Amino acid sequence: MPILNYTTKINASKTVGEIQEILAKHGALKIMLDYENGLPVALAFQIDTPCGLQSIRLPANAPGVLQAMKDDGVKADEKRGCDVAWRICKDWIEAQMAFVKARQAEMSQIFLPYIITGDDHTVYELFQRRSLLMDGGA
């Protein structure tokens, strides 16, 4: 079965706008986008948490999605990979916001891996680096 949303015809820019709306409705205070080669690659936003304002950086892995599409035998280019990647992000965010609405999780809990630390890395990147060090890696 091909990757989720591989048939989307919706441009990444429209999907990112939908994501911004969803996040704003759930308390995001500031939202900004990172671009590479004219395509959106990450969405950064702030939320208020019990620990104060936290910045979050949520990437869309378009190269990974593009490779998955090719592995599935789907013809695609960089733009289409980007469109599909953001559609997948939107679906994930909508599902997570359902958890928030149902009080099964808080925004800070859902986005914890993506919270930006003082050294401009995400919590997950720090975890990954620490795991590599513990395993004897670089």
C-alpha positions in Angstrom: 0.0 0.0 0.0 1.5 3.4 -1.0 2.3 6.1 1.6 -0.6 8.1 3.1 -1.9 11.0 1.0 0.2 10.0 -2.0 -2.7 11.1 -4.3 -3.1 14.6 -2.9 -3.5 17.4 -5.3 -3.3 20.1 -2.6 -0.2 22.3 -2.6 2.0 22.4 0.4 1.3 26.2 0.9 -2.4 25.5 1.2 -1.8 22.7 3.7 0.6 24.7 5.7 -2.1 27.4 5.9 -4.5 24.8 7.2 -2.0 23.7 9.8 -1.5 27.2 10.9 -5.2 27.6 11.5 -5.4 24.3 13.5 -2.4 25.4 15.7 -3.8 28.9 16.2 -7.2 27.5 17.3 -5.3 25.3 19.8 -3.3 28.1 21.4 -0.2 28.7 19.2 0.9 32.2 19.8 3.4 32.8 17.0 3.9 30.8 13.8 6.6 31.0 11.2 7.9 28.9 8.3 11.4 27.8 7.1 11.9 27.5 3.4 14.5 25.8 1.2 14.5 26.2 -2.6 11.1 27.9 -2.4 9.4 25.0 -0.6 8.4 24.9 3.1 10.6 22.5 5.1 9.6 23.3 8.7 7.0 25.1 10.7 8.0 26.9 14.0 5.6 28.1 16.6 5.3 29.0 20.2 2.9 27.7 22.9 2.3 28.6 26.5 3.2 25.8 28.9 3.4 25.4 32.6 7.2 26.1 32.1 6.5 29.3 30.2 6.6 30.0 26.5 8.1 27.1 24.5 9.3 27.3 20.9 8.6 24.2 18.7 10.0 23.3 15.3 8.1 20.7 13.3 9.8 19.6 10.1 8.2 18.0 7.1 10.6 15.3 5.7 9.9 15.8 2.0 13.0 13.9 0.9 11.9 10.9 3.0 8.4 11.0 1.7 9.7 11.3 -1.9 11.9 8.2 -1.4 9.0 6.3 0.1 6.8 7.2 -2.8 9.5 6.0 -5.3 9.9 2.8 -3.2 6.1 2.3 -3.6 6.5 2.8 -7.4 4.7 6.2 -7.4 6.1 8.7 -9.8 6.9 11.9 -8.0 9.2 14.9 -7.9 10.5 17.2 -5.1 7.4 19.4 -5.2 5.0 16.5 -5.0 7.0 14.9 -2.1 6.7 18.2 -0.3 2.9 18.4 -0.9 2.5 14.8 0.5 4.8 15.4 3.4 2.8 18.4 4.6 -0.5 16.6 4.1 0.8 13.8 6.3 1.9 16.4 8.9 -1.6 18.0 8.8 -3.3 14.7 9.4 -0.9 13.9 12.3 -1.5 17.4 13.9 -5.3 17.0 13.5 -5.1 13.6 15.3 -3.0 15.1 18.1 -5.4 18.0 18.6 -8.2 15.4 19.0 -6.1 14.1 22.0 -5.8 17.6 23.4 -9.5 18.2 23.0 -10.3 14.9 24.7 -7.9 15.8 27.5 -5.8 12.8 26.8 -2.7 14.9 26.3 -1.5 18.5 26.5 0.1 20.5 23.7 3.5 20.5 25.4 3.3 16.7 25.8 2.5 16.1 22.2 5.1 18.4 20.8 7.8 17.6 23.4 10.2 16.0 20.9 10.0 19.1 18.8 10.5 21.7 21.6 13.6 23.8 20.8 16.2 23.9 23.6 18.6 26.7 24.5 21.2 25.5 22.1 18.7 25.6 19.2 18.3 21.8 19.0 15.1 20.0 19.5 14.6 17.7 22.6 14.6 14.7 20.2 17.9 15.8 18.7 19.5 16.0 22.2 18.1 12.6 23.0 19.5 11.2 19.8 22.9 12.7 20.4 22.9 11.4 24.0 21.9 7.9 22.8 24.8 7.9 20.3 27.2 9.0 23.0 26.0 6.2 25.3 26.4 3.7 22.5 30.0 4.8 22.0 29.2 6.7 18.8 30.4 10.2 17.8 
